[in-house]
Amino acid sequence: MRKEVRISGFGGQGVVLAGVILGRSAALYDGKNAVQTQSYGPEARGGASKSEVVISEEEIDYPKVIKPDVLVCMSQQAFDKYGRDIKDEGTVIVDRDLVTVPENFYNGNVKLYKIPFTDIAYKDIGLKIVANMVMLGALVRITGVVSKEAMRKAILDSVPKGTEKKNLIAFEKGYDYINEY
């Protein structure tokens, strides 16, 4: 079971942190093998950014994402760049308020979820900056690539001290949103 996940957006959305947390939850708390890589444009904040995580029960022989099973796009620029790069039968998750997916873009060969990560973060928590945690909650609920409990532990280990509660609330909001989706 090799699962490849690409999380993309623009600098400042916490894309790299989200990838680190996902990899940490798999490796430290779910007992899986995981490799995380990242890249971002020279502009950093505001520029293109992506974080890739390979998760496997087996030894990982190649640490890069070849063609993602799961693609998350948190900005239009990210979707425009990576939107077509997904396995058949894969899962695409976009921030519905920041990404426009043309009708019939995938011709039914992928599962597409349009979720208002940023809107949920702002309206429910009062901080747009936790949209990445809302996204992780949705990603865990949709894909099951890591357990909910492993993700909660990894969030607590990874976010700045004093922000744990808001980040966990954001994660839960994303997770619960899928139940209503």
Buried (B, 14 or more C-beta within 10 A) or exposed (E): EBBBBBBBBBBBBBBBBBBBBBBBBBBBBBEBBBBBBBEBBEEEEEEBBBBBBBBBEEEBEEEEBEEBBBBBBBBBBBBEBBBEBBBEEBBBBBBBBBBEBEEEEBEEEBBBBBBBBBBBBBEBBEBBBBBBBBBBBBBBBBBEBBBBEBBBBBBEBBBEEEBBEBBBBBBBBBBBBBEEE
